[in-house]
Amino acid sequence: MPKLSEAEAKIIKAMYSCKGVATKMEITAKAKLGELSTSMLDFLIEKGMLEKVAPNANNNEPSYQLTFAGKGCFLHLPANI
């Protein structure tokens, strides 16, 4: 299982609480991060924690969702994060 930084853990926790698909802006707000870079999301995609969902007709912004590994890592996050 990949090691997660505190910021990465907050992102995964926020995604888990979204219970589905979320945009970058929704993730940033839910994780209470001042800023969330696309490179951080790409890094989590490379780690296998998130996957990118193509934009749909109603939304031009790409969305993200947890992968099976991302859902599993959430169960092992420390409670204080």
ZALUMFI-354242 format. One record per atom (N, C-alpha, C, O, CB): z, x, y; atom name; chain; residue number from 1. Coordinates in Angstrom, 3 decimals, decimal comma, padded with zeros to 6 digits. Atoms other than C-alpha are relative to their C-alpha. Glycine has a CB too. Layout:
<recs>
REC          w          u          v   site   unit   pos
REC          Z          X          Y     CA      A   NUM
...
</recs>
This chain:
<recs>
REC          w          u          v   site   unit   pos
REC    000,000    000,848   -001,167      N      A     1
REC    000,000    000,000    000,000     CA      A     1
REC    000,000    000,898    001,236      C      A     1
REC    000,764    001,862    001,296      O      A     1
REC    001,222   -000,967   -000,005     CB      A     1
REC    000,078   -000,834   -001,199      N      A     2
REC   -000,926    001,429    003,424     CA      A     2
REC    001,283   -000,060    000,820      C      A     2
REC    001,965   -001,084    000,852      O      A     2
REC   -001,179   -000,427    000,859     CB      A     2
REC   -001,124   -000,038   -000,935      N      A     3
REC    001,800    002,518    005,841     CA      A     3
REC   -000,434   -000,690    001,283      C      A     3
REC   -001,581   -000,555    001,710      O      A     3
REC    000,471    001,471    000,279     CB      A     3
REC    000,307    000,725   -001,230      N      A     4
REC    001,977    000,364    008,970     CA      A     4
REC    000,892    000,476    001,137      C      A     4
REC    002,090    000,685    000,945      O      A     4
REC    000,164   -001,511   -000,209     CB      A     4
REC   -000,786   -000,290   -001,192      N      A     5
REC    003,074    001,301    012,488     CA      A     5
REC    000,663   -001,298    000,461      C      A     5
REC    000,373   -002,370   -000,070      O      A     5
REC   -000,890    000,617    001,133     CB      A     5
REC   -000,670    001,193   -000,517      N      A     6
REC    005,281   -001,091    014,440     CA      A     6
REC   -000,999   -000,976    000,615      C      A     6
REC   -000,896   -002,186    000,414      O      A     6
REC    001,053    000,392    001,038     CB      A     6
REC    001,018    000,869   -000,620      N      A     7
REC    002,292   -002,404    016,429     CA      A     7
REC   -000,846   -000,682   -001,067      C      A     7
REC   -001,142   -001,873   -000,967      O      A     7
REC   -000,907    000,813    000,952     CB      A     7
REC    000,798    000,587    001,083      N      A     8
REC    000,263   -002,916    013,260     CA      A     8
REC    000,779   -001,080   -000,726      C      A     8
REC    000,224   -002,121   -001,078      O      A     8
REC   -000,442    001,080   -000,991     CB      A     8
REC   -000,841    000,990    000,670      N      A     9
REC    003,167   -004,742    011,637     CA      A     9
REC    000,112   -001,274    000,832      C      A     9
REC    000,116   -002,376    000,283      O      A     9
REC    001,395    000,578   -000,269     CB      A     9
REC   -000,065    001,175   -000,872      N      A    10
REC    003,435   -007,045    014,666     CA      A    10
REC   -001,290   -000,804   -000,080      C      A    10
REC   -001,266   -002,035   -000,065      O      A    10
REC    000,272    000,420    001,452     CB      A    10
REC    001,297    000,683    000,100      N      A    11
REC   -000,277   -007,831    014,402     CA      A    11
REC   -000,088   -000,775   -001,311      C      A    11
REC   -000,504   -001,934   -001,322      O      A    11
REC   -001,165    001,017    000,101     CB      A    11
REC    000,049    000,666    001,304      N      A    12
REC   -000,023   -008,637    010,687     CA      A    12
REC    000,940   -001,199   -000,010      C      A    12
REC    000,591   -002,262   -000,524      O      A    12
REC    000,371    000,984   -001,133     CB      A    12
REC   -000,962    001,107   -000,055      N      A    13
REC    003,071   -010,772    011,299     CA      A    13
REC   -000,553   -001,155    000,842      C      A    13
REC   -000,407   -002,322    000,478      O      A    13
REC    001,350    000,485    000,581     CB      A    13
REC    000,601    001,032   -000,853      N      A    14
REC    001,286   -012,625    014,112     CA      A    14
REC   -001,116   -000,724   -000,742      C      A    14
REC   -001,220   -001,949   -000,668      O      A    14
REC   -000,545    000,621    001,304     CB      A    14
REC    001,090    000,610    000,767      N      A    15
REC   -001,751   -013,212    011,891     CA      A    15
REC    000,549   -000,919   -001,079      C      A    15
REC    000,012   -002,000   -001,320      O      A    15
REC   -000,889    001,082   -000,630     CB      A    15
REC   -000,595    000,821    001,054      N      A    16
REC    000,460   -014,518    009,114     CA      A    16
REC    000,506   -001,319    000,596      C      A    16
REC    000,360   -002,380   -000,011      O      A    16
REC    001,159    000,763   -000,706     CB      A    16
REC   -000,527    001,222   -000,617      N      A    17
REC    002,086   -016,980    011,515     CA      A    17
REC   -001,114   -000,912    000,505      C      A    17
REC   -000,889   -002,108    000,690      O      A    17
REC    000,932    000,354    001,151     CB      A    17
REC    001,147    000,832   -000,417      N      A    18
REC   -001,370   -018,183    012,662     CA      A    18
REC   -000,513   -000,852   -001,154      C      A    18
REC   -001,183   -001,859   -000,924      O      A    18
REC   -001,141    000,885    000,541     CB      A    18
REC    000,388    000,747    001,201      N      A    19
REC   -001,972   -019,401    009,084     CA      A    19
REC   -001,501   -000,280   -000,054      C      A    19
REC   -001,928   -001,405   -000,312      O      A    19
REC    000,763   -001,312   -000,062     CB      A    19
REC    001,443    000,189    000,087      N      A    20
REC   -005,688   -018,851    009,186     CA      A    20
REC   -000,746    001,028    000,793      C      A    20
REC   -000,543    002,231    000,625      O      A    20
REC   -000,381   -001,369    000,468     CB      A    20
REC    000,892   -000,858   -000,758      N      A    21
REC   -008,181   -017,432    011,593     CA      A    21
REC    000,439    000,001    001,455      C      A    21
REC    000,806   -001,039    002,002      O      A    21
REC   -001,471   -000,464   -000,135     CB      A    21
REC   -000,403   -000,107   -001,403      N      A    22
REC   -007,377   -016,129    015,086     CA      A    22
REC   -000,910    000,971    000,733      C      A    22
REC   -001,444    001,909    000,141      O      A    22
REC    001,468    000,452    000,114     CB      A    22
REC    000,787   -000,904   -000,838      N      A    23
REC   -009,243   -014,486    017,944     CA      A    23
REC    000,891    001,147    000,463      C      A    23
REC    002,110    001,119    000,294      O      A    23
REC   -000,611   -000,755    001,222     CB      A    23
REC   -000,731   -001,165   -000,523      N      A    24
REC   -008,251   -011,178    019,509     CA      A    24
REC    001,041   -000,440    001,032      C      A    24
REC    002,170    000,050    001,022      O      A    24
REC   -000,982    001,022    000,632     CB      A    24
REC   -000,912    000,477   -001,034      N      A    25
REC   -006,674   -013,009    022,456     CA      A    25
REC    001,191   -000,747   -000,617      C      A    25
REC    002,326   -000,571   -000,175      O      A    25
REC   -000,748   -000,912    000,987     CB      A    25
REC   -001,085    000,720    000,670      N      A    26
REC   -004,646   -015,288    020,173     CA      A    26
REC    000,946    000,955   -000,715      C      A    26
REC    002,161    000,757   -000,699      O      A    26
REC   -000,568   -001,007   -000,995     CB      A    26
REC   -000,828   -000,990    000,691      N      A    27
REC   -003,422   -012,315    018,146     CA      A    27
REC    000,862    000,747    001,006      C      A    27
REC    002,054    000,949    000,776      O      A    27
REC   -000,877    000,992   -000,799     CB      A    27
REC   -000,729   -000,731   -001,038      N      A    28
REC   -002,430   -010,424    021,310     CA      A    28
REC    001,165   -000,824    000,528      C      A    28
REC    002,270   -000,306    000,688      O      A    28
REC   -000,940    000,381    001,150     CB      A    28
REC   -001,054    000,874   -000,518      N      A    29
REC   -000,447   -013,394    022,626     CA      A    29
REC    001,097   -000,229   -001,040      C      A    29
REC    002,283   -000,158   -000,718      O      A    29
REC   -000,594   -001,342    000,438     CB      A    29
REC   -000,962    000,290    001,061      N      A    30
REC    001,224   -014,185    019,294     CA      A    30
REC    000,854    001,223   -000,339      C      A    30
REC    002,042    001,093   -000,636      O      A    30
REC   -000,729   -000,489   -001,251     CB      A    30
REC   -000,711   -001,238    000,324      N      A    31
REC    002,177   -010,528    018,676     CA      A    31
REC    000,800    000,518    001,191      C      A    31
REC    001,572    001,468    001,062      O      A    31
REC   -000,986    001,068   -000,464     CB      A    31
REC   -000,680   -000,396   -001,231      N      A    32
REC    003,468   -010,247    022,264     CA      A    32
REC   -000,276    001,457    000,336      C      A    32
REC    000,623    002,217    000,694      O      A    32
REC    001,503   -000,231   -000,124     CB      A    32
REC    000,448   -001,339   -000,355      N      A    33
REC    001,471   -007,083    022,829     CA      A    33
REC   -000,636   -000,060    001,378      C      A    33
REC   -001,321   -001,030    001,702      O      A    33
REC   -000,998    000,566   -001,055     CB      A    33
REC    000,610   -000,035   -001,321      N      A    34
REC    000,441   -006,093    026,332     CA      A    34
REC   -001,509    000,063   -000,084      C      A    34
REC   -002,218   -000,585    000,686      O      A    34
REC    000,519    001,177    000,787     CB      A    34
REC    001,438   -000,164    000,177      N      A    35
REC   -002,990   -005,074    025,123     CA      A    35
REC   -000,277    000,288   -001,467      C      A    35
REC    000,498    000,970   -002,138      O      A    35
REC   -000,557    001,138    000,907     CB      A    35
REC    000,430   -000,227    001,377      N      A    36
REC   -004,797   -005,079    021,800     CA      A    36
REC   -001,448    000,452    000,038      C      A    36
REC   -002,330   -000,291    000,469      O      A    36
REC    000,171   -001,285   -000,881     CB      A    36
REC    001,359   -000,541   -000,049      N      A    37
REC   -007,842   -002,869    021,435     CA      A    37
REC   -000,798   -000,438   -001,225      C      A    37
REC   -000,251   -000,703   -002,295      O      A    37
REC    000,032    001,536    000,091     CB      A    37
REC    000,893    000,312    001,105      N      A    38
REC   -010,819   -003,683    019,304     CA      A    38
REC    000,073    001,102   -001,053      C      A    38
REC   -000,083    000,842   -002,246      O      A    38
REC   -001,447   -000,178    000,500     CB      A    38
REC   -000,102   -001,109    000,958      N      A    39
REC   -010,404   -000,232    017,746     CA      A    39
REC    001,211   -000,167   -000,914      C      A    39
REC    001,158    000,238   -002,075      O      A    39
REC    000,087    001,340    000,741     CB      A    39
REC   -001,170    000,262    000,844      N      A    40
REC   -006,918   -001,256    016,494     CA      A    40
REC   -000,361   -001,036   -001,063      C      A    40
REC    000,006   -000,885   -002,228      O      A    40
REC    001,205   -000,491    000,856     CB      A    40
REC    000,424    001,016    000,964      N      A    41
REC   -008,411   -004,343    014,861     CA      A    41
REC   -000,974    000,601   -001,019      C      A    41
REC   -000,894    000,300   -002,210      O      A    41
REC   -000,656   -001,196    000,729     CB      A    41
REC    000,934   -000,672    000,916      N      A    42
REC   -011,237   -002,223    013,397     CA      A    42
REC    000,754    000,896   -000,981      C      A    42
REC    000,393    000,978   -002,155      O      A    42
REC   -001,033    000,833    000,793     CB      A    42
REC   -000,820   -000,856    000,850      N      A    43
REC   -008,623    000,196    012,046     CA      A    43
REC    000,678   -000,829   -001,095      C      A    43
REC    000,726   -000,411   -002,251      O      A    43
REC    001,057    000,746    000,844     CB      A    43
REC   -000,635    000,874    000,991      N      A    44
REC   -006,790   -002,675    010,324     CA      A    44
REC   -001,030   -000,563   -000,986      C      A    44
REC   -000,704   -000,827   -002,143      O      A    44
REC    000,741   -001,151    000,704     CB      A    44
REC    001,074    000,425    000,900      N      A    45
REC   -010,117   -003,843    008,893     CA      A    45
REC   -000,291    001,121   -000,998      C      A    45
REC   -000,443    000,873   -002,193      O      A    45
REC   -001,288   -000,375    000,801     CB      A    45
REC    000,241   -001,151    000,877      N      A    46
REC   -010,724   -000,323    007,524     CA      A    46
REC    001,120    000,172   -001,025      C      A    46
REC    000,866    000,564   -002,164      O      A    46
REC   -000,142    001,276    000,832     CB      A    46
REC   -001,139   -000,098    000,918      N      A    47
REC   -007,224   -000,346    005,984     CA      A    47
REC   -000,006   -001,114   -001,034      C      A    47
REC    000,715   -001,046   -002,029      O      A    47
REC    001,305   -000,030    000,775     CB      A    47
REC    000,074    001,117    000,934      N      A    48
REC   -008,122   -003,610    004,251     CA      A    48
REC    001,017   -001,090    000,280      C      A    48
REC    001,252   -001,954   -000,566      O      A    48
REC    000,186    000,497   -001,391     CB      A    48
REC   -001,019    000,988   -000,347      N      A    49
REC   -005,476   -005,658    006,069     CA      A    49
REC   -000,615   -001,266    000,617      C      A    49
REC   -000,148   -002,378    000,370      O      A    49
REC    001,011    000,614    000,969     CB      A    49
REC    000,681    001,115   -000,670      N      A    50
REC   -007,819   -007,852    008,155     CA      A    50
REC   -001,464    000,001   -000,384      C      A    50
REC   -002,005    001,004   -000,850      O      A    50
REC    000,156    000,090    001,539     CB      A    50
REC    001,451    000,066    000,097      N      A    51
REC   -011,366   -009,064    007,881     CA      A    51
REC   -000,517   -000,783    001,195      C      A    51
REC    000,141   -001,695    001,695      O      A    51
REC   -000,455   -000,654   -001,343     CB      A    51
REC    000,619    000,628   -001,162      N      A    52
REC   -013,689   -010,100    010,681     CA      A    52
REC   -000,797   -001,199   -000,457      C      A    52
REC   -001,536   -001,133   -001,440      O      A    52
REC   -000,898    000,997    000,767     CB      A    52
REC    000,727    001,227    000,290      N      A    53
REC   -015,058   -013,623    010,656     CA      A    53
REC   -001,048   -000,158    001,101      C      A    53
REC   -000,727   -000,065    002,286      O      A    53
REC    000,967   -001,255   -000,078     CB      A    53
REC    001,092    000,133   -000,966      N      A    54
REC   -018,423   -014,147    012,338     CA      A    54
REC    000,262   -001,156    000,958      C      A    54
REC    000,825   -002,179    000,569      O      A    54
REC   -001,338   -000,209   -000,724     CB      A    54
REC   -000,154    001,095   -000,965      N      A    55
REC   -018,418   -016,228    015,516     CA      A    55
REC   -000,774   -001,233   -000,449      C      A    55
REC   -001,819   -001,124   -001,091      O      A    55
REC   -000,474    000,440    001,397     CB      A    55
REC    000,709    001,232    000,345      N      A    56
REC   -019,379   -019,859    015,063     CA      A    56
REC   -000,654   -000,591    001,239      C      A    56
REC   -000,569   -000,007    002,319      O      A    56
REC    000,960   -001,023   -000,640     CB      A    56
REC    000,730    000,621   -001,112      N      A    57
REC   -021,402   -022,198    017,277     CA      A    57
REC    000,930   -000,401    001,148      C      A    57
REC    000,508   -000,401    002,305      O      A    57
REC   -000,762   -001,226   -000,497     CB      A    57
REC   -000,942    000,441   -001,026      N      A    58
REC   -018,283   -023,380    019,153     CA      A    58
REC    000,720    001,160    000,688      C      A    58
REC    001,303    000,980    001,758      O      A    58
REC    001,017   -000,930   -000,612     CB      A    58
REC   -000,751   -001,120   -000,521      N      A    59
REC   -016,850   -019,908    019,752     CA      A    59
REC   -000,836    001,267   -000,123      C      A    59
REC   -001,227    001,645   -001,228      O      A    59
REC    001,344    000,152   -000,739     CB      A    59
REC    000,802   -001,218    000,019      N      A    60
REC   -018,766   -016,768    020,727     CA      A    60
REC    000,808    001,231   -000,371      C      A    60
REC    000,237    002,266   -000,713      O      A    60
REC   -000,642    000,208    001,338     CB      A    60
REC   -000,868   -001,133    000,284      N      A    61
REC   -015,770   -014,503    020,136     CA      A    61
REC    000,271    000,109   -001,497      C      A    61
REC    000,559   -000,896   -002,147      O      A    61
REC    001,318   -000,129    000,772     CB      A    61
REC   -000,311   -000,139    001,426      N      A    62
REC   -015,278   -013,041    016,655     CA      A    62
REC    001,469   -000,293   -000,269      C      A    62
REC    002,320   -000,098    000,599      O      A    62
REC   -000,353    001,409   -000,493     CB      A    62
REC   -001,372    000,289    000,407      N      A    63
REC   -012,152   -014,082    014,795     CA      A    63
REC    000,376    000,921   -001,148      C      A    63
REC   -000,478    001,585   -001,735      O      A    63
REC    000,164   -001,491   -000,409     CB      A    63
REC   -000,522   -000,863    001,046      N      A    64
REC   -009,984   -012,270    012,293     CA      A    64
REC    000,904   -000,819   -000,901      C      A    64
REC    001,514   -001,799   -000,474      O      A    64
REC    000,761    001,211    000,596     CB      A    64
REC   -000,922    000,639    000,925      N      A    65
REC   -008,083   -013,303    009,203     CA      A    65
REC    000,581    001,069   -000,915      C      A    65
REC   -000,007    002,135   -001,095      O      A    65
REC   -000,707   -001,119   -000,822     CB      A    65
REC   -000,626   -000,931    000,924      N      A    66
REC   -005,718   -011,600    006,791     CA      A    66
REC   -000,772    000,062   -001,301      C      A    66
REC   -001,308   -000,945   -001,764      O      A    66
REC    001,444   -000,396   -000,263     CB      A    66
REC    000,544   -000,146    001,342      N      A    67
REC   -007,090   -010,231    003,570     CA      A    67
REC    001,136   -000,244   -000,988      C      A    67
REC    002,280   -000,450   -000,583      O      A    67
REC   -000,649    001,416   -000,210     CB      A    67
REC   -001,028    000,142    001,025      N      A    68
REC   -005,231   -010,595    000,296     CA      A    68
REC    001,040    001,110    000,158      C      A    68
REC    002,237    000,856    000,026      O      A    68
REC   -000,626    000,035   -001,417     CB      A    68
REC   -000,926   -001,126   -000,197      N      A    69
REC   -003,713   -007,128    000,932     CA      A    69
REC    000,865   -000,227    001,232      C      A    69
REC    002,058    000,076    001,220      O      A    69
REC   -000,775    001,329    000,136     CB      A    69
REC   -000,766    000,269   -001,219      N      A    70
REC   -002,676   -008,153    004,442     CA      A    70
REC    001,093   -001,018   -000,231      C      A    70
REC    002,199   -000,883    000,294      O      A    70
REC   -000,916   -000,481    001,102     CB      A    70
REC   -001,011    001,008    000,321      N      A    71
REC   -000,872   -011,187    003,115     CA      A    71
REC    001,112    000,614   -000,836      C      A    71
REC    002,280    000,266   -000,661      O      A    71
REC   -000,633   -001,188   -000,745     CB      A    71
REC   -000,994   -000,655    000,836      N      A    72
REC    000,890   -009,016    000,544     CA      A    72
REC    000,889    000,945    000,786      C      A    72
REC    002,087    001,035    000,518      O      A    72
REC   -000,677    000,749   -001,107     CB      A    72
REC   -000,792   -000,927   -000,807      N      A    73
REC    001,989   -006,426    003,121     CA      A    73
REC    001,020   -000,733    000,843      C      A    73
REC    002,105   -000,208    001,093      O      A    73
REC   -000,901    000,831    000,892     CB      A    73
REC   -000,936    000,745   -000,834      N      A    74
REC    003,622   -009,100    005,237     CA      A    74
REC    001,319   -000,212   -000,730      C      A    74
REC    002,379   -000,195   -000,105      O      A    74
REC   -000,602   -001,347    000,414     CB      A    74
REC   -001,202    000,255    000,780      N      A    75
REC    006,094   -009,761    002,456     CA      A    75
REC    000,930    001,194   -000,010      C      A    75
REC    002,119    001,045   -000,293      O      A    75
REC   -000,363   -000,374   -001,411     CB      A    75
REC   -000,782   -001,218    000,059      N      A    76
REC    007,287   -006,157    002,692     CA      A    76
REC    000,368    000,534    001,378      C      A    76
REC    000,934    001,623    001,478      O      A    76
REC   -000,751    001,044   -000,761     CB      A    76
REC   -000,332   -000,465   -001,348      N      A    77
REC    007,682   -005,895    006,483     CA      A    77
REC    001,499   -000,117    000,222      C      A    77
REC    002,138   -001,051   -000,264      O      A    77
REC   -000,774   -000,805    001,074     CB      A    77
REC   -001,426    000,111   -000,341      N      A    78
REC    011,166   -005,163    007,789     CA      A    78
REC    000,255   -001,237    000,836      C      A    78
REC   -000,603   -001,641    001,620      O      A    78
REC    000,480    001,250    000,753     CB      A    78
REC   -000,329    001,242   -000,715      N      A    79
REC    012,889   -008,235    009,189     CA      A    79
REC    000,143    000,196    001,496      C      A    79
REC   -000,011   -000,767    002,248      O      A    79
REC    001,273   -000,583   -000,543     CB      A    79
REC   -000,227   -000,202   -001,424      N      A    80
REC    013,548   -006,629    012,571     CA      A    80
REC   -001,279    000,223    000,798      C      A    80
REC   -001,206    000,444    002,006      O      A    80
REC    000,911    001,160    000,197     CB      A    80
REC    001,265   -000,179   -000,730      N      A    81
REC    009,856   -006,278    013,476     CA      A    81
REC   -000,523   -001,353    000,425      C      A    81
REC   -001,578   -001,438    001,054      O      A    81
REC   -001,056    000,741   -000,868     CB      A    81
</recs>
